[in-house]
Amino acid sequence: MIPQLVTVRSRGRDGRRRRFFIPVLPVLLVLSPLLLLAVLAGLVACVVFRINPGGALRGVGQVLLALPGSQFEIEEGRTAFLVSVR
Amino acid sequence: MNEQRRQVLQMLAEGKITADEAERLIDALAREQPEPAAPGSKVRPKYLRVLVNSTELGGPGKVNVRVPLQLLRAGVRLTSLIPQDALGQVNLQLHRSGVPIDLTQLKPQQLEDLIEHLDDITVDVDSPEGKVQVFCE
């Protein structure tokens, strides 16, 4: 299952909290033209650096599929930052 | 093999008991001490967790990182795509920096085995400045 929702939370020095919920699939659909260009650029880079393009695509896909469940949270004093992938 | 079972087999080898008696004794021991569950039946951990609680740097600090083990495996598989030329250059720089590690000798299978056994690892560091915990859950 690809990531569905990325949550970003932050708390600044002033104590103000910000929360962003990023729905991955709609964002990917909106950015799909750019994504296509990025994939093409990546394939060209693979050919230039003599990396197996199929293996690279498979590897990136496996990393994406394994992302759900990841969480990174850091707090220091009054500031805090959290990224969570579901 | 536990000690009692070994003693029964020893007595059988020395001819003090017959094969039937040994079998009955081993059966009785097995009933008293059931075999532990097979290693494959235990629940495999899914995440590597790093927790840091620190009182340094002005205010209290906290780091909480949860990484799926599957993500580590996928990352390790990506390393197999690094071209040999690049590995050679990295090795050269490592040698110049006084780190004699040959990355070409590091096989993806070895790295995967390392991740396979990460679930047995627990690191717990307690100090007046803070606490660090690394474990799988």
Backbone of each chain as ProteinMPNN parsed JSONL, in Angstrom:
{"seq_chain_A": "MIPQLVTVRSRGRDGRRRRFFIPVLPVLLVLSPLLLLAVLAGLVACVVFRINPGGALRGVGQVLLALPGSQFEIEEGRTAFLVSVR", "coords_chain_A": {"N_chain_A": [[0.849, -1.209, 0.0], [0.628, 2.146, -0.946], [1.824, 5.236, 0.564], [-0.749, 7.121, 2.145], [-1.468, 9.372, 3.6], [0.278, 12.158, 4.681], [1.347, 13.622, 7.575], [2.218, 16.69, 8.888], [3.413, 18.372, 11.614], [4.022, 21.276, 13.52], [5.532, 23.307, 16.071], [6.169, 26.493, 16.957], [8.614, 28.847, 18.402], [7.064, 30.754, 19.555], [4.971, 29.332, 20.461], [2.998, 28.785, 18.711], [0.974, 26.6, 16.909], [1.152, 24.536, 14.024], [-0.464, 22.623, 11.546], [-0.332, 20.299, 8.96], [-2.03, 18.389, 6.648], [-1.339, 16.116, 4.265], [-2.707, 14.717, 1.561], [-1.603, 12.019, -0.151], [-2.139, 10.677, -2.633], [-4.003, 12.371, -4.191], [-2.317, 14.619, -4.417], [-0.193, 13.54, -5.837], [-1.518, 12.984, -8.223], [-2.15, 15.57, -9.113], [0.392, 16.549, -9.465], [1.309, 14.927, -11.462], [2.208, 15.44, -14.201], [4.692, 16.708, -13.754], [5.877, 14.721, -12.307], [6.147, 12.728, -14.19], [8.056, 13.859, -15.874], [10.164, 13.913, -14.034], [10.583, 11.196, -13.63], [11.427, 10.462, -16.193], [13.795, 11.974, -16.349], [15.187, 10.728, -14.317], [15.494, 8.159, -15.411], [17.151, 8.74, -17.587], [19.381, 9.612, -16.16], [20.038, 7.202, -14.934], [20.881, 5.707, -17.143], [23.093, 7.214, -17.93], [24.781, 6.986, -15.698], [25.177, 4.312, -15.684], [23.388, 2.554, -14.33], [21.09, 0.0, -13.599], [18.02, 0.659, -14.978], [15.522, -0.579, -14.548], [15.902, -1.925, -12.128], [16.379, 0.271, -10.501], [13.906, 1.616, -10.594], [12.288, -0.342, -9.448], [13.456, -0.487, -6.916], [12.993, 2.112, -5.886], [10.238, 2.045, -5.862], [9.811, 0.02, -3.952], [10.784, 1.295, -1.682], [8.94, 3.384, -1.463], [6.588, 1.913, -1.024], [7.156, 0.889, 1.445], [7.068, 2.977, 3.162], [4.7, 3.772, 4.757], [3.772, 4.134, 8.161], [6.055, 5.198, 9.079], [7.622, 7.523, 11.265], [8.682, 10.64, 12.482], [9.79, 12.571, 15.044], [10.589, 15.464, 16.762], [11.484, 17.341, 19.566], [12.289, 20.317, 21.186], [12.754, 22.197, 23.889], [10.444, 24.724, 23.624], [9.836, 24.334, 21.028], [8.736, 22.174, 18.387], [8.59, 19.429, 16.063], [7.007, 17.342, 13.774], [6.761, 14.579, 11.617], [4.708, 12.371, 10.022], [3.904, 9.379, 8.405], [1.243, 7.798, 6.886]], "CA_chain_A": [[0.0, 0.0, 0.0], [1.438, 3.369, -0.974], [1.405, 6.168, 1.614], [-2.004, 7.802, 1.836], [-1.562, 10.676, 4.25], [1.477, 12.613, 5.39], [0.982, 14.653, 8.543], [3.349, 17.509, 9.35], [3.004, 19.259, 12.71], [5.15, 22.033, 14.06], [5.227, 24.285, 17.102], [7.253, 27.474, 16.945], [9.05, 29.38, 19.703], [5.959, 31.529, 20.132], [3.954, 28.393, 20.915], [1.965, 28.633, 17.686], [0.983, 25.258, 16.32], [0.705, 24.422, 12.622], [-0.667, 21.226, 11.144], [-0.617, 20.108, 7.537], [-2.371, 17.019, 6.267], [-1.087, 16.053, 2.818], [-3.192, 13.459, 0.963], [-0.537, 11.731, -1.125], [-2.62, 10.303, -3.979], [-4.434, 13.553, -4.959], [-1.16, 15.479, -4.728], [0.54, 12.884, -6.93], [-2.283, 13.163, -9.462], [-1.995, 16.958, -9.552], [1.775, 16.769, -9.897], [1.727, 13.828, -12.338], [3.062, 15.837, -15.334], [6.054, 16.93, -13.261], [6.389, 13.421, -11.878], [6.545, 12.02, -15.415], [9.346, 14.436, -16.27], [11.178, 13.489, -13.059], [10.895, 9.784, -13.91], [12.239, 10.426, -17.422], [15.131, 12.466, -15.99], [15.822, 9.674, -13.527], [15.885, 7.074, -16.316], [18.332, 9.22, -18.324], [20.5, 9.594, -15.209], [20.417, 5.798, -14.761], [21.643, 5.283, -18.325], [24.38, 7.929, -17.904], [25.643, 6.449, -14.635], [25.203, 2.857, -15.881], [22.609, 1.853, -13.3], [19.965, -0.71, -14.194], [16.808, 1.474, -14.742], [14.452, -1.412, -13.981], [16.224, -2.146, -10.716], [16.21, 1.544, -9.785], [12.461, 1.862, -10.452], [11.778, -1.32, -8.482], [13.96, -0.097, -5.598], [12.266, 3.302, -5.427], [8.874, 1.58, -5.576], [9.813, -0.708, -2.675], [10.951, 2.287, -0.617], [7.652, 4.078, -1.328], [5.606, 1.0, -0.429], [7.511, 0.598, 2.84], [7.032, 4.218, 3.947], [3.645, 3.92, 5.76], [4.172, 3.736, 9.512], [7.234, 5.966, 9.494], [7.317, 8.696, 12.079], [9.857, 11.362, 12.971], [9.295, 13.604, 15.945], [11.666, 16.077, 17.541], [11.023, 18.422, 20.436], [13.361, 20.934, 21.954], [12.18, 23.344, 24.579], [9.059, 25.013, 23.224], [9.635, 24.025, 19.608], [8.534, 20.753, 18.08], [8.348, 19.145, 14.645], [6.639, 15.936, 13.606], [6.333, 14.103, 10.291], [4.19, 11.011, 10.153], [3.393, 8.858, 7.124], [0.265, 6.716, 7.093]], "C_chain_A": [[0.876, 1.247, 0.0], [0.98, 4.294, 0.152], [0.142, 6.914, 1.203], [-2.048, 9.211, 2.404], [-0.245, 10.986, 4.964], [1.039, 13.756, 6.302], [2.249, 15.382, 8.987], [2.819, 18.427, 10.431], [4.222, 20.014, 13.193], [4.656, 22.982, 15.131], [6.417, 25.224, 17.199], [7.615, 27.943, 18.333], [7.932, 30.157, 20.391], [4.81, 30.623, 20.604], [2.854, 28.165, 19.887], [2.093, 27.266, 17.005], [0.488, 25.311, 14.878], [0.567, 22.934, 12.296], [-0.994, 21.177, 9.666], [-0.925, 18.635, 7.312], [-2.249, 16.941, 4.75], [-1.599, 14.711, 2.29], [-2.322, 13.116, -0.246], [-1.095, 11.507, -2.535], [-3.127, 11.511, -4.771], [-3.268, 14.462, -5.338], [-0.347, 14.872, -5.872], [-0.176, 13.07, -8.259], [-2.108, 14.58, -10.013], [-0.597, 17.181, -10.126], [2.243, 15.744, -10.932], [2.534, 14.272, -13.568], [4.522, 16.054, -14.907], [6.712, 15.608, -12.878], [6.895, 12.618, -13.079], [7.904, 12.526, -15.897], [10.462, 13.964, -15.345], [11.582, 12.038, -13.314], [11.77, 9.672, -15.152], [13.669, 10.878, -17.128], [15.897, 11.412, -15.2], [16.307, 8.535, -14.417], [17.123, 7.464, -17.122], [19.565, 9.167, -17.416], [20.988, 8.157, -14.992], [21.294, 5.318, -15.923], [23.035, 5.913, -18.282], [25.322, 7.299, -16.883], [25.68, 4.923, -14.622], [24.59, 2.093, -14.699], [21.424, 1.205, -13.992], [18.657, 0.064, -13.927], [15.668, 0.683, -14.119], [14.654, -1.633, -12.496], [16.002, -0.885, -9.898], [14.729, 1.832, -9.549], [11.857, 0.93, -9.392], [12.193, -0.924, -7.059], [13.214, 1.099, -5.033], [10.833, 2.93, -5.062], [8.804, 0.877, -4.232], [9.954, 0.259, -1.506], [9.621, 3.005, -0.376], [6.616, 3.194, -0.625], [5.876, 0.754, 1.053], [7.373, 1.821, 3.743], [5.924, 4.288, 5.008], [4.067, 3.37, 7.123], [5.379, 4.503, 10.009], [6.807, 7.19, 10.3], [8.616, 9.321, 12.561], [9.363, 12.529, 13.805], [10.465, 14.159, 16.735], [11.096, 17.267, 18.306], [12.216, 19.009, 21.14], [12.811, 22.205, 22.582], [10.731, 23.538, 24.153], [8.786, 24.632, 21.776], [9.492, 22.514, 19.39], [8.233, 20.597, 16.597], [8.049, 17.658, 14.505], [6.257, 15.658, 12.155], [5.891, 12.655, 10.461], [3.596, 10.583, 8.814], [2.442, 7.708, 7.43], [-0.224, 6.173, 5.772]], "O_chain_A": [[1.761, 1.39, 0.844], [-0.138, 4.151, 0.647], [-0.011, 7.294, 0.042], [-2.588, 10.127, 1.785], [0.267, 10.18, 5.742], [0.437, 14.731, 5.852], [3.224, 14.759, 9.408], [1.876, 19.183, 10.195], [5.32, 19.463, 13.268], [3.503, 23.414, 15.108], [7.535, 24.799, 17.489], [7.023, 27.512, 19.322], [7.853, 30.219, 21.618], [3.792, 31.115, 21.092], [1.892, 27.443, 20.149], [3.175, 26.852, 16.59], [-0.459, 26.027, 14.552], [1.376, 22.109, 12.718], [-1.838, 21.931, 9.181], [-0.175, 17.755, 7.733], [-2.977, 17.626, 4.031], [-0.985, 13.675, 2.546], [-2.313, 13.841, -1.241], [-0.593, 12.072, -3.506], [-2.728, 11.68, -5.923], [-3.231, 15.01, -6.44], [0.127, 15.583, -6.758], [0.458, 13.286, -9.292], [-1.94, 14.772, -11.218], [-0.414, 17.889, -11.117], [3.43, 15.687, -11.251], [3.462, 13.565, -13.961], [5.455, 15.644, -15.597], [7.907, 15.395, -13.085], [7.914, 11.931, -13.008], [8.779, 11.747, -16.274], [11.564, 13.652, -15.797], [12.758, 11.686, -13.229], [12.728, 8.899, -15.181], [14.632, 10.264, -17.586], [17.099, 11.227, -15.39], [17.398, 8.004, -14.21], [18.027, 6.653, -17.323], [20.643, 8.742, -17.831], [22.189, 7.913, -14.881], [22.295, 4.628, -15.729], [24.033, 5.249, -18.558], [26.506, 7.099, -17.156], [26.157, 4.315, -13.664], [25.168, 1.15, -14.159], [20.819, 1.805, -14.881], [18.216, 0.129, -12.779], [14.936, 1.194, -13.272], [13.716, -1.545, -11.705], [15.513, -0.935, -8.769], [14.334, 2.237, -8.456], [11.042, 1.339, -8.566], [11.4, -1.01, -6.122], [12.844, 1.114, -3.859], [10.281, 3.43, -4.082], [7.872, 1.093, -3.457], [9.327, 0.075, -0.463], [9.22, 3.212, 0.769], [5.872, 3.652, 0.242], [4.963, 0.452, 1.822], [7.543, 1.715, 4.958], [6.178, 4.823, 6.087], [4.642, 2.286, 7.221], [5.7, 4.476, 11.197], [5.77, 7.8, 10.04], [9.534, 8.623, 12.993], [8.607, 13.373, 13.323], [11.244, 13.402, 17.313], [10.34, 18.077, 17.771], [13.068, 18.275, 21.641], [12.454, 23.158, 21.89], [9.9, 22.642, 24.299], [7.633, 24.61, 21.345], [10.059, 21.703, 20.122], [7.698, 21.501, 15.956], [8.762, 16.819, 15.056], [5.512, 16.425, 11.546], [6.633, 11.825, 10.986], [2.871, 11.346, 8.175], [2.793, 6.767, 8.141], [-1.049, 5.26, 5.748]]}, "seq_chain_B": "MNEQRRQVLQMLAEGKITADEAERLIDALAREQPEPAAPGSKVRPKYLRVLVNSTELGGPGKVNVRVPLQLLRAGVRLTSLIPQDALGQVNLQLHRSGVPIDLTQLKPQQLEDLIEHLDDITVDVDSPEGKVQVFCE", "coords_chain_B": {"N_chain_B": [[19.222, -29.778, 23.49], [18.128, -30.926, 26.649], [19.485, -31.377, 30.008], [18.444, -33.574, 31.452], [17.411, -35.23, 29.456], [19.713, -35.836, 28.138], [20.973, -37.357, 30.104], [19.336, -39.617, 30.181], [19.813, -40.682, 27.639], [22.483, -41.218, 27.95], [22.415, -43.226, 29.898], [21.148, -45.176, 28.412], [23.082, -45.611, 26.457], [25.052, -46.683, 28.024], [23.945, -49.071, 28.652], [22.377, -49.378, 30.881], [19.652, -49.052, 30.9], [16.851, -50.186, 28.889], [15.952, -49.719, 25.366], [13.19, -49.315, 25.181], [12.568, -48.459, 27.761], [14.028, -46.102, 27.829], [12.686, -44.641, 25.881], [10.186, -44.343, 27.109], [10.923, -42.814, 29.314], [11.865, -40.488, 28.077], [9.543, -39.623, 26.838], [8.039, -39.05, 29.113], [9.528, -36.956, 30.155], [9.163, -35.083, 28.149], [6.456, -34.578, 28.458], [6.452, -33.331, 30.924], [8.05, -31.074, 30.483], [7.099, -29.139, 28.164], [7.975, -28.514, 24.735], [9.497, -25.426, 23.771], [7.809, -22.761, 21.972], [7.904, -22.747, 18.382], [10.496, -20.899, 16.688], [9.601, -19.437, 14.493], [6.987, -18.884, 15.046], [6.647, -16.73, 16.708], [5.64, -13.299, 17.153], [6.694, -11.142, 14.671], [8.664, -8.233, 14.94], [7.798, -4.982, 13.615], [8.734, -2.434, 13.429], [11.543, -0.232, 13.834], [12.537, 1.485, 16.617], [13.573, 4.577, 17.883], [14.268, 6.314, 20.706], [14.921, 9.302, 22.318], [15.577, 11.079, 25.172], [16.434, 14.103, 26.384], [18.174, 16.385, 28.532], [19.838, 18.327, 27.927], [21.234, 21.247, 26.199], [19.854, 23.712, 26.881], [16.808, 23.5, 27.03], [14.448, 20.855, 27.834], [14.726, 18.058, 25.662], [13.411, 15.991, 23.066], [13.43, 13.105, 21.067], [11.806, 11.117, 18.781], [11.718, 8.464, 16.827], [10.366, 6.396, 14.388], [10.897, 3.733, 12.383], [9.894, 1.74, 9.736], [10.835, -1.675, 9.502], [10.743, -2.814, 7.051], [11.257, -0.705, 5.39], [13.941, -0.245, 5.89], [14.948, -2.585, 4.785], [14.252, -2.212, 2.097], [15.796, 0.022, 1.526], [18.348, -1.025, 1.819], [18.384, -2.781, -0.301], [18.478, -0.989, -2.359], [21.102, -0.168, -2.289], [22.453, -2.045, -3.722], [22.4, -1.155, -6.26], [24.345, 0.672, -6.663], [26.946, 1.709, -8.738], [29.997, -0.111, -9.542], [32.206, 1.532, -10.052], [31.652, 3.84, -8.587], [31.642, 2.781, -6.014], [34.312, 2.095, -5.834], [35.51, 4.636, -5.847], [34.468, 5.661, -3.469], [35.621, 3.883, -1.653], [38.289, 4.605, -1.988], [38.314, 7.234, -0.971], [37.554, 6.674, 1.632], [39.774, 5.214, 2.518], [41.692, 7.233, 2.359], [40.761, 8.831, 4.388], [41.423, 7.367, 6.524], [39.857, 5.195, 7.118], [39.755, 2.014, 6.721], [37.799, 0.443, 4.998], [36.329, -1.869, 2.837], [33.925, -1.401, 0.669], [33.017, -2.865, -1.452], [33.064, -5.441, -0.67], [30.908, -5.752, 0.873], [28.016, -7.38, 0.855], [24.641, -7.325, -0.439], [23.036, -9.368, 0.624], [24.24, -9.893, 3.075], [23.732, -7.523, 4.419], [20.982, -7.636, 4.495], [20.638, -9.86, 6.139], [21.63, -8.776, 8.459], [19.662, -6.872, 9.064], [17.558, -8.59, 9.393], [18.145, -9.682, 11.87], [17.937, -7.572, 13.522], [15.776, -7.335, 15.195], [16.377, -8.544, 17.565], [17.826, -6.808, 18.965], [18.408, -4.549, 21.612], [18.991, -1.421, 22.804], [19.901, 0.457, 25.534], [20.522, 3.336, 27.045], [21.351, 5.066, 29.85], [21.795, 8.114, 31.382], [22.841, 10.956, 33.396], [22.399, 13.17, 31.751], [20.521, 12.394, 29.953], [18.424, 9.989, 28.223], [18.64, 7.165, 26.139], [17.044, 5.033, 23.928], [16.946, 2.211, 21.906], [15.117, 0.041, 20.038], [13.17, -2.765, 18.786], [9.781, -3.048, 17.71]], "CA_chain_B": [[18.862, -30.952, 24.294], [18.341, -30.582, 28.046], [20.388, -32.241, 30.777], [17.795, -34.841, 31.813], [17.32, -36.067, 28.256], [21.072, -36.317, 27.883], [21.251, -38.418, 31.083], [18.608, -40.815, 29.737], [20.539, -41.239, 26.493], [23.745, -41.735, 28.488], [22.096, -44.51, 30.536], [20.871, -46.116, 27.316], [24.354, -45.954, 25.82], [25.822, -47.535, 28.947], [23.241, -50.334, 28.795], [21.697, -49.462, 32.177], [18.221, -49.172, 30.609], [16.576, -50.649, 27.522], [15.462, -48.669, 24.454], [11.796, -49.009, 25.542], [12.56, -47.646, 28.988], [14.522, -44.766, 27.465], [11.618, -43.953, 25.157], [9.152, -43.948, 28.077], [11.466, -41.723, 30.133], [11.922, -39.257, 27.261], [8.155, -39.164, 26.69], [7.626, -38.454, 30.384], [10.202, -35.651, 30.254], [8.532, -34.159, 27.189], [5.169, -34.152, 29.015], [6.73, -32.401, 32.019], [8.61, -29.83, 29.945], [6.739, -29.007, 26.748], [8.946, -27.798, 23.895], [9.149, -24.021, 23.545], [7.197, -22.497, 20.67], [8.856, -22.636, 17.274], [10.914, -19.514, 16.536], [8.846, -18.744, 13.457], [5.621, -18.595, 15.454], [6.538, -15.502, 17.496], [5.261, -12.145, 16.35], [7.881, -10.422, 14.214], [8.528, -6.78, 15.057], [7.653, -4.301, 12.328], [9.348, -1.103, 13.427], [12.71, 0.099, 14.646], [12.157, 2.681, 17.352], [14.665, 5.289, 18.552], [13.731, 7.315, 21.627], [15.967, 10.051, 23.024], [15.101, 12.123, 26.077], [17.647, 14.807, 26.784], [17.964, 17.617, 29.298], [20.908, 19.242, 27.512], [20.911, 22.305, 25.227], [18.877, 24.709, 27.314], [15.532, 22.962, 27.505], [14.319, 19.41, 27.629], [14.577, 17.681, 24.255], [12.89, 14.64, 22.866], [13.426, 12.619, 19.685], [11.051, 9.875, 18.688], [11.766, 8.065, 15.417], [9.866, 5.036, 14.132], [11.219, 3.373, 10.997], [9.497, 0.364, 9.417], [11.976, -2.522, 9.122], [10.621, -3.039, 5.612], [11.903, 0.447, 4.747], [15.378, -0.51, 5.967], [15.26, -3.634, 3.8], [14.168, -1.615, 0.753], [16.961, 0.892, 1.383], [19.528, -1.872, 1.634], [18.344, -3.323, -1.676], [18.885, 0.092, -3.267], [22.561, -0.041, -2.32], [23.011, -2.962, -4.717], [22.404, -0.484, -7.565], [25.482, 1.594, -6.764], [27.918, 1.134, -9.671], [31.299, -0.49, -8.977], [33.129, 2.688, -10.125], [31.339, 4.727, -7.457], [32.11, 2.109, -4.793], [35.778, 2.218, -5.837], [35.859, 6.0, -5.436], [34.151, 5.798, -2.034], [36.665, 3.142, -0.929], [39.518, 5.42, -2.039], [38.16, 8.345, -0.026], [37.549, 6.113, 2.99], [41.168, 4.9, 2.846], [42.397, 8.496, 2.608], [40.307, 9.363, 5.683], [41.873, 6.461, 7.589], [38.829, 4.172, 7.407], [40.038, 0.977, 5.711], [36.645, -0.447, 4.773], [36.106, -2.149, 1.423], [32.464, -1.521, 0.509], [32.68, -3.855, -2.489], [32.942, -6.734, -0.001], [29.645, -5.765, 1.614], [26.996, -7.912, -0.051], [23.262, -7.023, -0.007], [22.503, -10.468, 1.437], [24.757, -9.726, 4.442], [23.004, -6.409, 5.027], [19.621, -8.112, 4.788], [20.741, -10.719, 7.332], [21.818, -7.863, 9.601], [18.353, -6.289, 9.388], [16.735, -9.711, 9.879], [18.433, -9.942, 13.276], [17.82, -6.334, 14.298], [14.696, -7.426, 16.182], [16.906, -9.042, 18.836], [18.696, -5.774, 19.557], [17.849, -3.51, 22.471], [20.036, -0.543, 23.352], [19.315, 1.292, 26.579], [21.59, 4.13, 27.661], [20.803, 5.967, 30.866], [22.827, 8.973, 31.952], [22.189, 12.141, 33.988], [22.026, 14.139, 30.704], [19.397, 11.935, 29.147], [18.184, 8.554, 28.078], [18.521, 6.743, 24.738], [16.541, 3.668, 23.779], [16.778, 1.719, 20.537], [14.547, -1.314, 20.121], [12.199, -3.082, 17.729], [8.453, -3.284, 18.303]], "C_chain_B": [[19.109, -30.642, 25.775], [19.108, -31.687, 28.774], [19.754, -33.599, 31.074], [17.716, -35.795, 30.624], [18.698, -36.66, 27.918], [21.424, -37.484, 28.836], [20.573, -39.728, 30.677], [19.36, -41.484, 28.595], [21.873, -41.849, 26.946], [23.526, -43.111, 29.126], [21.807, -45.573, 29.492], [22.183, -46.572, 26.668], [25.185, -46.887, 26.701], [25.138, -48.876, 29.203], [22.508, -50.49, 30.107], [20.194, -49.575, 32.002], [18.049, -49.646, 29.174], [16.053, -49.481, 26.687], [14.024, -48.283, 24.8], [11.722, -48.112, 26.762], [13.019, -46.21, 28.673], [13.429, -43.959, 26.775], [10.551, -43.456, 26.124], [9.634, -42.756, 28.924], [11.47, -40.393, 29.349], [10.517, -38.702, 27.036], [7.675, -38.457, 27.95], [8.256, -37.068, 30.551], [9.542, -34.626, 29.342], [7.187, -33.669, 27.723], [5.369, -33.122, 30.133], [7.192, -31.034, 31.502], [8.251, -29.727, 28.472], [7.765, -28.167, 26.0], [8.534, -26.336, 23.762], [8.582, -23.831, 22.145], [8.256, -22.345, 19.603], [9.221, -21.172, 17.059], [10.094, -18.741, 15.513], [7.461, -18.299, 13.901], [5.496, -17.291, 16.247], [6.248, -14.317, 16.579], [6.523, -11.363, 15.97], [7.673, -8.94, 14.409], [8.495, -6.116, 13.69], [8.421, -2.988, 12.263], [10.617, -1.068, 14.266], [12.409, 1.437, 15.304], [13.383, 3.282, 18.009], [14.037, 6.378, 19.403], [14.888, 7.991, 22.348], [15.278, 11.097, 23.89], [16.326, 12.817, 26.637], [17.3, 16.052, 27.578], [19.046, 18.641, 28.969], [20.341, 20.365, 26.652], [19.764, 23.215, 25.685], [17.613, 24.113, 27.871], [15.482, 21.473, 27.309], [14.073, 19.087, 26.154], [14.108, 16.259, 24.142], [12.958, 14.29, 21.388], [12.72, 11.272, 19.686], [10.979, 9.496, 17.211], [11.266, 6.629, 15.31], [10.082, 4.726, 12.662], [10.739, 1.951, 10.737], [10.718, -0.459, 8.987], [11.964, -2.805, 7.62], [11.31, -1.911, 4.828], [13.421, 0.263, 4.773], [15.784, -1.547, 4.92], [15.276, -3.05, 2.394], [15.379, -0.714, 0.508], [18.225, 0.102, 1.126], [19.572, -2.427, 0.209], [18.777, -2.255, -2.674], [20.405, 0.188, -3.371], [23.19, -0.966, -3.36], [23.077, -2.317, -6.096], [23.616, 0.437, -7.739], [26.535, 0.975, -7.687], [29.272, 0.873, -9.001], [32.285, 0.68, -8.985], [32.936, 3.585, -8.91], [31.834, 4.104, -6.149], [33.63, 2.219, -4.673], [36.207, 3.596, -5.362], [35.595, 6.219, -3.945], [35.214, 5.091, -1.202], [37.947, 3.963, -0.844], [39.457, 6.547, -1.007], [38.165, 7.844, 1.417], [38.972, 5.791, 3.44], [41.94, 6.167, 3.163], [42.022, 9.079, 3.968], [40.696, 8.449, 6.845], [40.818, 5.451, 8.005], [38.992, 3.051, 6.38], [38.893, -0.021, 5.559], [36.471, -0.626, 3.265], [34.609, -2.4, 1.211], [32.081, -2.551, -0.549], [32.504, -5.247, -1.876], [31.624, -6.871, 0.752], [28.521, -6.178, 0.675], [25.592, -7.575, 0.472], [22.684, -8.107, 0.897], [22.957, -10.331, 2.898], [23.999, -8.611, 5.16], [21.579, -6.836, 5.385], [19.61, -9.016, 6.014], [20.864, -9.863, 8.586], [20.473, -7.289, 10.039], [17.427, -7.365, 9.939], [16.917, -9.893, 11.386], [18.376, -8.685, 14.128], [16.791, -6.47, 15.413], [15.172, -7.955, 17.536], [17.675, -7.957, 19.591], [17.891, -4.811, 20.429], [19.014, -2.703, 23.036], [19.357, 0.39, 24.338], [20.459, 2.042, 27.257], [20.949, 5.13, 28.607], [21.934, 6.812, 31.417], [22.133, 10.195, 32.546], [21.724, 13.139, 32.929], [20.834, 13.679, 29.879], [19.328, 10.425, 29.057], [18.015, 8.233, 26.595], [18.042, 5.3, 24.712], [16.409, 3.343, 22.299], [16.248, 0.291, 20.647], [13.599, -1.533, 18.94], [10.862, -3.396, 18.38], [7.489, -3.802, 17.242]], "O_chain_B": [[20.18, -30.149, 26.127], [19.345, -32.769, 28.237], [20.407, -34.638, 30.971], [17.924, -37.001, 30.76], [18.822, -37.804, 27.482], [22.073, -38.453, 28.442], [21.152, -40.806, 30.81], [19.525, -42.704, 28.582], [22.33, -42.854, 26.401], [24.318, -44.034, 28.936], [22.175, -46.735, 29.662], [22.37, -47.752, 26.372], [25.913, -47.752, 26.213], [25.692, -49.728, 29.898], [22.058, -51.587, 30.438], [19.517, -50.137, 32.864], [18.956, -49.532, 28.35], [15.751, -48.408, 27.21], [13.655, -47.11, 24.734], [10.95, -47.155, 26.816], [12.463, -45.24, 29.189], [13.256, -42.768, 27.034], [10.065, -42.331, 26.011], [8.877, -41.828, 29.21], [11.131, -39.336, 29.88], [10.308, -37.489, 27.039], [7.006, -37.425, 27.89], [7.61, -36.132, 31.023], [9.381, -33.461, 29.705], [6.8, -32.523, 27.496], [4.589, -32.181, 30.282], [6.785, -29.988, 32.008], [9.013, -30.178, 27.616], [8.348, -27.234, 26.553], [7.345, -26.038, 23.651], [8.838, -24.631, 21.245], [9.363, -21.878, 19.868], [8.376, -20.293, 17.222], [9.911, -17.531, 15.645], [6.826, -17.465, 13.256], [4.389, -16.791, 16.445], [6.569, -14.335, 15.39], [7.313, -10.976, 16.832], [6.605, -8.424, 14.078], [9.084, -6.612, 12.729], [8.723, -2.489, 11.179], [10.746, -1.775, 15.266], [12.067, 2.407, 14.628], [14.161, 2.56, 18.634], [13.353, 7.262, 18.887], [15.741, 7.316, 22.926], [14.489, 11.903, 23.396], [17.16, 12.19, 27.29], [16.278, 16.695, 27.34], [19.166, 19.675, 29.626], [19.136, 20.432, 26.406], [18.815, 23.447, 24.935], [17.363, 24.209, 29.073], [16.371, 20.889, 26.69], [13.299, 19.771, 25.484], [14.373, 15.426, 25.009], [12.579, 15.101, 20.544], [13.017, 10.402, 20.504], [10.264, 10.131, 16.436], [11.701, 5.754, 16.059], [9.512, 5.386, 11.794], [11.142, 1.035, 11.454], [11.538, 0.011, 8.197], [13.007, -3.007, 6.999], [11.867, -2.133, 3.754], [14.106, 0.576, 3.8], [16.814, -1.415, 4.259], [16.169, -3.336, 1.597], [15.925, -0.693, -0.595], [19.069, 0.498, 0.322], [20.634, -2.532, -0.404], [19.37, -2.566, -3.707], [20.937, 0.578, -4.41], [24.303, -0.725, -3.827], [23.721, -2.847, -7.002], [23.877, 0.923, -8.839], [26.973, -0.152, -7.455], [29.643, 1.537, -8.033], [33.095, 0.826, -8.069], [33.897, 4.031, -8.284], [32.374, 4.797, -5.287], [34.172, 2.407, -3.584], [37.145, 3.726, -4.576], [36.377, 6.866, -3.249], [35.661, 5.612, -0.18], [38.604, 4.022, 0.195], [40.414, 6.785, -0.27], [38.706, 8.496, 2.309], [39.344, 6.052, 4.584], [42.739, 6.202, 4.099], [42.835, 9.731, 4.622], [40.351, 8.711, 7.997], [40.871, 4.911, 9.109], [38.431, 3.127, 5.287], [39.011, -1.183, 5.947], [36.467, 0.348, 2.513], [34.096, -3.472, 1.532], [30.959, -3.056, -0.549], [31.879, -6.123, -2.474], [31.265, -7.956, 1.209], [28.124, -5.41, -0.201], [25.374, -7.542, 1.683], [21.932, -7.811, 1.825], [22.199, -10.604, 3.828], [23.666, -8.725, 6.34], [21.042, -6.457, 6.426], [18.692, -8.953, 6.832], [20.288, -10.172, 9.629], [20.176, -7.225, 11.232], [16.617, -7.106, 10.828], [15.966, -10.219, 12.096], [18.721, -8.713, 15.31], [16.901, -5.815, 16.45], [14.465, -7.834, 18.536], [18.118, -8.171, 20.72], [16.833, -4.324, 20.029], [19.913, -3.254, 23.671], [18.36, 1.035, 24.014], [21.269, 1.441, 27.962], [20.11, 5.936, 28.207], [22.939, 6.269, 31.876], [20.969, 10.453, 32.241], [20.768, 13.879, 33.159], [20.207, 14.48, 29.186], [20.067, 9.697, 29.72], [17.321, 8.955, 25.879], [18.592, 4.446, 25.408], [15.828, 4.113, 21.535], [16.87, -0.562, 21.281], [13.275, -0.604, 18.201], [10.816, -3.949, 19.479], [6.323, -4.061, 17.54]]}, "name": "protein", "num_of_chains": 2, "seq": "MIPQLVTVRSRGRDGRRRRFFIPVLPVLLVLSPLLLLAVLAGLVACVVFRINPGGALRGVGQVLLALPGSQFEIEEGRTAFLVSVRMNEQRRQVLQMLAEGKITADEAERLIDALAREQPEPAAPGSKVRPKYLRVLVNSTELGGPGKVNVRVPLQLLRAGVRLTSLIPQDALGQVNLQLHRSGVPIDLTQLKPQQLEDLIEHLDDITVDVDSPEGKVQVFCE"}
